[in-house]
């Protein structure tokens, strides 16, 4: 068995790993590279392999940095089955159709500014391309060991990252590969904890937060409640860039959980994302995957997804109307890294106001607007115009959908015999401290994946 690393190998986005075993070629994830304009231009580059030669695609979960290049893979010749956990299969069309719509809109905007003789801007993929992808999807339940090609079997275990997120077990040639996908922290609301795995001959493990431990979740929640109180007293507005899958649903959960303590009823809450509203519906259909505490919260009132003061804004006009509200509003909008989507329009209208509170609740990749704001930029460029950052910018790291260094070490610690591990899905500043700690604890060979490199097992 040989594993080639073609994405998320020294960076966080663009997950893509190729497994060659039993005479077959299996691709693990096919994600979009996210960041600045130069980074995202790499999504248009040819694949470092022939897409038609891939026998099957195995997807760990439906976040766009793990699925966002699948339409191009199909467009360029891939015709094999796509395996994903069944809740993830429900999320996949929501994610890809939204990304296609954004790509088409961006290309249209660029072409309106195109000068004579300049090449026409093309979207990364279209909504029609997405429908070609969906014809190939084969949903699987957690725990169902399945033959996906002659001599190759897989099974999914719950990764606790988003609904339907999976740890992938892959058997071939008498060897077993375990790919962590993205692992969620223990105690994440709504979701179950990541499942332990006992045996492997090689482990591919994410390392997004390999260099740090998150704050205690309870402390984080108290901080969030204090922040809301501060914003209310300042007659301010709260803007939360959040991914449509995962963080948006968790925020609604906390609003319901602390409905009385935080006096949530006094706020107007806007989930300003048509995609997030669709995701909420998917979550609601898969309550059997919720943890016990979430099932208890759902029995009470208010239901997190039907809060009496929650407004799901679908149309552009409804989204624009939010900017006429100067205080008393909590706005959750994509994208989570503020590199596109409706949150940018809210920033344009509010980021120069001192009473505005911008709250980041997820990872901010290099090159994104979110990263620049978190790093303390005094001015930012949005839609070609410069804006002074007078808003108060907060990072609530304890709400991350990724586990931290302790969680990663604990998950690896369940393996018997300290199998070799390759660290993916992390920048070097996060991977190197994690690698040192794994070696200190007696882990087998620890490798930092690089683009174009390979390991054998």
C-alpha positions in Angstrom: 0.0 0.0 0.0 1.4 3.4 -1.0 -0.1 6.8 -0.1 0.6 9.9 -2.1 -0.1 13.4 -0.6 -1.5 16.0 -3.0 -3.3 18.5 -0.8 -3.5 19.7 2.8 0.1 18.7 3.1 1.7 21.6 4.9 -1.5 23.7 4.9 -5.0 23.3 6.2 -7.2 23.4 3.1 -7.3 21.4 -0.2 -7.4 17.9 1.4 -6.5 15.2 -1.2 -4.6 11.9 -0.7 -4.2 9.1 -3.2 -3.9 5.4 -2.0 -2.6 2.8 -4.3 -3.3 -0.8 -3.2 -4.4 -4.1 -4.6 -3.9 -2.7 -8.0 -6.5 0.0 -7.4 -6.3 3.8 -6.9 -8.5 5.2 -4.1 -8.7 9.0 -3.5 -9.3 10.2 0.0 -11.1 13.6 -0.2 -10.8 16.1 -3.1 -11.0 19.5 -1.4 -10.9 23.1 -2.4 -7.8 25.2 -1.6 -8.9 28.3 0.3 -7.1 31.5 1.1 -6.1 34.5 -0.9 -6.5 34.9 -4.7 -3.2 33.3 -5.5 -3.9 30.3 -3.3 -7.4 29.8 -4.7 -6.1 30.0 -8.3 -4.3 26.7 -7.7 -7.8 25.0 -7.8 -7.7 25.5 -11.6 -4.4 23.6 -12.0 -4.5 20.1 -13.5 -4.7 17.2 -11.0 -1.3 15.6 -10.4 -2.8 12.3 -11.6 -5.3 11.2 -14.3 -8.8 11.6 -12.8 -10.0 8.8 -15.1 -7.5 6.4 -13.4 -9.2 6.7 -10.0 -11.3 3.7 -9.1 -13.2 5.3 -6.2 -13.4 8.5 -4.1 -13.8 8.3 -0.3 -14.9 11.5 1.4 -14.4 12.1 5.1 -17.0 14.9 5.3 -18.8 17.6 3.4 -16.8 20.7 4.3 -15.8 22.5 1.1 -12.0 22.1 1.8 -12.6 18.4 1.6 -15.1 18.2 -1.3 -14.7 21.4 -3.4 -12.7 20.0 -6.3 -14.9 16.9 -6.8 -16.9 18.5 -9.7 -13.6 19.2 -11.5 -12.5 15.7 -10.9 -15.6 14.4 -12.5 -15.5 17.0 -15.3 -11.9 15.8 -16.1 -12.8 12.1 -16.4 -13.5 10.5 -13.0 -16.5 8.1 -13.2 -16.1 5.9 -10.1 -18.3 5.8 -7.1 -18.1 8.4 -4.3 -18.5 7.0 -0.8 -19.6 9.3 2.0 -21.5 8.8 5.3 -25.3 9.1 4.7 -25.8 12.4 6.6 -22.7 13.8 4.8 -24.4 12.7 1.5 -27.4 14.9 2.4 -25.0 17.8 3.1 -23.0 17.4 -0.1 -25.4 18.9 -2.6 -26.1 21.8 -0.3 -22.4 22.6 -0.1 -21.5 22.1 -3.7 -24.5 23.9 -5.2 -23.8 26.9 -3.0 -20.1 26.9 -4.0 -21.1 26.6 -7.7 -23.5 29.6 -7.3 -20.7 31.7 -5.7 -18.2 30.7 -8.4 -20.6 31.6 -11.2 -21.4 34.9 -9.6 -17.7 35.7 -9.1 -16.9 34.9 -12.7 -19.8 37.0 -13.9 -18.6 40.0 -11.8 -15.1 39.6 -13.1 -16.3 39.5 -16.7 -18.2 42.7 -16.3 -14.9 44.4 -15.5 -13.0 42.6 -18.2 -11.1 44.8 -20.7 -11.0 44.1 -24.4 -8.6 41.3 -25.2 -8.5 39.9 -21.6 -9.5 36.2 -21.3 -13.0 35.4 -20.0 -13.2 34.4 -16.3 -14.6 31.0 -15.8 -16.1 29.5 -12.7 -14.2 26.6 -11.0 -17.4 24.6 -11.6 -21.1 25.1 -12.3 -24.3 23.9 -10.9 -24.7 21.5 -13.8 -21.3 20.0 -12.9 -22.6 19.4 -9.4 -25.5 17.3 -10.7 -23.0 15.1 -12.5 -21.2 14.5 -9.2 -24.4 13.6 -7.3 -25.1 10.7 -9.7 -22.0 9.0 -8.4 -22.6 9.3 -4.6 -23.0 6.1 -2.6 -24.0 6.8 1.0 -22.8 4.5 3.8 -23.8 4.2 7.4 -21.3 4.4 10.3 -19.7 1.0 11.0 -20.7 -0.7 7.7 -17.6 -2.4 6.4 -17.9 -2.2 2.6 -16.0 -3.5 -0.4 -15.4 -0.5 -2.7 -13.2 -2.2 -5.2 -11.7 -5.7 -5.6 -9.4 -6.2 -2.6 -10.2 -2.9 -1.0 -12.7 -2.3 1.9 -13.6 0.7 4.0 -15.7 1.6 7.0 -16.7 5.0 8.5 -16.5 5.9 12.2 -17.9 9.1 13.7 -15.3 11.9 13.8 -17.4 14.3 15.8 -16.4 17.3 13.6 -19.7 18.1 11.7 -22.8 16.0 11.0 -21.7 13.0 9.0 -18.0 13.6 9.5 -16.0 10.3 9.4 -12.8 8.6 10.4 -12.0 6.3 7.4 -10.7 2.8 8.0 -9.3 1.2 4.8 -8.2 -2.4 4.4 -6.1 -3.7 1.5 -3.2 -6.2 0.9 -3.4 -7.4 4.5 -2.7 -3.8 5.7 -5.0 -1.2 7.4 -4.9 2.5 6.9 -6.7 4.9 9.2 -7.4 8.4 8.0 -8.7 10.7 10.8 -10.4 13.2 8.5 -11.1 16.2 10.8 -11.6 15.3 14.4 -13.9 17.3 16.7 -13.3 18.1 20.3 -14.8 16.0 23.1 -18.0 17.6 24.4 -18.9 19.4 21.2 -22.6 20.3 21.4 -25.0 18.3 19.2 -22.3 15.8 18.0 -21.0 12.6 19.5 -17.3 12.4 20.5 -14.8 11.0 18.0 -14.7 7.2 18.0 -11.4 5.6 19.1 -9.7 3.1 16.8 -7.5 0.4 18.2 -5.5 -0.9 15.3 -3.7 0.4 12.2 -0.6 -0.1 10.1 -0.5 3.6 9.2 -2.4 6.6 10.5 -3.0 9.8 8.6 -4.0 12.4 11.2 -5.1 16.0 11.0 -3.0 18.6 12.9 -4.9 21.9 12.5 -4.4 22.8 16.2 -1.4 20.6 16.9 0.4 23.4 18.6 -2.1 24.4 21.2 -4.9 23.5 23.6 -8.3 25.2 23.5 -9.7 27.0 26.4 -12.1 25.1 28.6 -15.4 25.1 26.8 -17.3 26.3 29.8 -15.0 29.3 30.2 -15.5 30.0 26.5 -19.2 30.0 26.9 -19.1 32.4 29.8 -16.9 34.6 27.7 -19.4 34.5 24.9 -22.2 35.4 27.2 -20.2 38.3 28.6 -19.4 39.5 25.1 -23.1 39.6 24.2 -23.9 41.5 27.4 -21.2 44.0 26.6 -22.5 44.5 23.0 -26.1 44.9 24.3 -25.0 47.6 26.8 -23.1 49.4 24.1 -26.2 49.4 21.9 -24.1 47.4 19.4 -24.4 44.8 16.8 -22.7 41.3 16.7 -21.4 39.9 13.5 -20.3 36.3 13.4 -18.7 34.9 10.3 -19.5 31.2 10.5 -19.4 28.2 8.3 -22.9 27.1 7.3 -22.2 23.5 8.5 -21.2 23.1 12.1 -20.6 26.4 13.7 -23.9 28.0 12.7 -25.9 25.1 14.3 -23.7 25.1 17.4 -24.3 28.8 17.9 -28.1 28.3 17.7 -27.7 25.5 20.2 -26.0 27.7 22.7 -28.6 30.5 22.3 -31.3 27.9 23.2 -29.2 26.4 26.0 -28.6 29.8 27.7 -31.9 31.4 26.6 -32.7 32.7 30.0 -29.1 33.4 31.4 -28.1 35.5 28.3 -31.6 37.0 27.9 -31.5 35.9 24.2 -35.2 36.9 23.8 -34.2 40.6 23.7 -32.0 40.1 20.5 -33.0 39.7 16.9 -31.0 36.8 15.5 -30.4 36.5 11.8 -29.1 33.4 10.1 -28.2 35.2 6.9 -27.3 32.2 4.8 -29.6 30.3 2.5 -27.2 27.4 2.7 -27.1 27.4 6.5 -30.9 27.3 6.6 -30.8 24.2 4.3 -28.2 22.7 6.6 -30.4 23.2 9.6 -33.0 21.1 7.9 -30.4 18.3 7.2 -29.4 18.3 10.9 -33.0 18.1 11.9 -33.5 15.0 9.7 -30.5 13.2 11.4 -31.2 13.7 15.1 -30.4 10.0 15.7 -26.7 11.1 15.3 -27.0 13.7 18.1 -25.4 13.1 21.5 -27.6 12.5 24.6 -27.3 16.1 25.8 -28.5 17.5 22.5 -31.5 15.2 22.4 -32.4 16.5 25.9 -32.2 20.1 24.7 -34.4 19.3 21.7 -37.1 18.1 24.1 -37.3 21.4 25.8 -38.4 24.8 24.4 -37.2 26.7 22.6 -35.9 24.3 19.9 -32.5 25.7 18.8 -33.6 25.6 15.1 -36.9 27.3 15.7 -36.1 30.1 18.2 -38.9 32.6 18.3 -36.6 35.5 17.4 -34.6 33.7 14.8 -34.9 35.0 11.2 -33.7 32.8 8.3 -32.9 35.3 5.5 -33.1 33.8 2.1 -33.4 36.7 -0.4 -30.8 39.3 -1.1 -33.3 42.0 -0.2 -33.9 40.5 3.3 -30.1 40.3 3.8 -29.6 44.0 2.8 -32.4 45.1 5.1 -30.4 43.8 8.1 -27.9 46.6 7.6 -30.6 49.1 8.4 -30.6 47.7 12.0 -28.0 49.5 14.1 -28.2 47.7 17.4 -29.8 44.7 19.1 -29.0 42.2 16.3 -26.8 39.1 16.1 -25.9 38.2 12.5 -24.5 34.8 11.6 -23.4 34.8 8.0 -20.9 33.0 5.7 -18.3 32.6 4.9 -16.5 31.4 8.1 -13.1 32.9 7.0 -14.7 36.0 5.6 -13.3 35.3 2.2 -16.6 35.7 0.5 -20.3 35.5 1.0 -22.8 37.8 2.8 -20.7 38.6 5.8 -18.6 40.9 3.6 -21.6 43.1 3.0 -22.3 43.3 6.7 -18.6 44.2 7.2 -18.8 47.0 4.7 -21.7 48.6 6.6 -20.6 48.0 10.1 -16.8 47.4 10.5 -16.1 51.1 10.9 -18.6 51.4 13.8 -17.0 51.2 17.3 -20.2 49.5 18.7 -19.8 46.6 16.3 -18.5 43.3 17.7 -17.0 40.9 15.2 -16.7 37.4 16.6 -14.6 34.6 15.0 -15.5 31.1 16.1 -13.4 29.0 13.7 -10.0 28.6 12.1 -8.8 31.5 9.9 -6.5 30.3 7.1 -3.5 32.3 5.8 -4.4 34.9 3.2 -8.1 35.3 4.2 -9.8 38.4 5.4 -10.6 36.7 8.6 -7.0 36.0 9.3 -6.1 39.7 8.7 -8.7 40.8 11.1 -7.7 38.3 13.8 -4.1 39.5 13.3 -5.1 43.0 14.1 -5.3 44.8 10.7 -6.2 48.5 11.1 -7.7 48.6 7.5 -9.1 46.0 5.2 -10.1 45.9 1.5 -13.6 44.7 0.8 -15.0 44.6 -2.8 -12.2 46.9 -3.9 -12.6 49.5 -1.2 -10.6 50.3 1.9 -12.3 50.3 5.3 -10.9 51.3 8.7 -11.4 48.6 11.3 -13.0 50.4 14.3 -15.1 47.4 15.3 -14.0 45.2 18.2 -12.7 41.9 17.0 -12.9 38.8 19.1 -11.7 35.2 18.7 -13.6 32.6 20.6 -11.2 29.7 20.1 -12.9 27.3 22.4 -15.8 26.8 19.9 -13.5 25.4 17.3 -14.8 22.3 15.4 -11.3 20.8 15.5 -9.8 19.1 18.5 -6.7 20.5 20.0 -3.2 19.0 20.7 -4.4 17.1 23.8 -7.4 15.7 21.9 -5.2 14.6 19.0 -2.7 12.9 21.3 -5.5 11.2 23.2 -7.1 9.9 20.0 -3.8 8.6 18.7 -3.2 7.0 22.1 -6.0 4.5 21.6 -3.9 2.7 18.9 -2.1 -0.4 20.0 1.5 -0.7 19.1 2.2 3.0 18.3 1.8 2.7 14.5 3.6 5.2 12.2 1.7 8.5 11.7 1.7 11.1 8.9 0.5 14.5 9.9 -1.8 16.3 7.3 -4.2 19.2 7.3 -2.0 21.6 9.3 0.5 24.3 8.9 4.1 23.5 10.0 3.9 25.8 13.0 1.1 23.5 14.2 2.4 20.2 13.0 6.0 20.4 14.3 5.1 20.7 18.0 2.6 17.9 17.6 5.2 15.7 15.9 7.7 16.4 18.8 5.1 15.5 21.4 4.1 12.3 19.5 7.8 11.2 19.3 8.2 12.0 23.0 5.3 9.7 23.8 6.8 6.8 21.8 4.8 7.1 18.6 6.2 5.1 15.6 7.8 7.1 12.8 6.2 10.5 12.5 6.2 12.2 9.1 5.0 15.6 8.0 3.3 15.2 4.6 4.6 17.4 1.8 2.9 17.9 -1.6 4.0 15.2 -4.1 5.6 12.9 -1.5 4.5 9.4 -0.6 4.9 6.8 2.1 4.6 3.0 2.0 3.1 0.5 4.4 
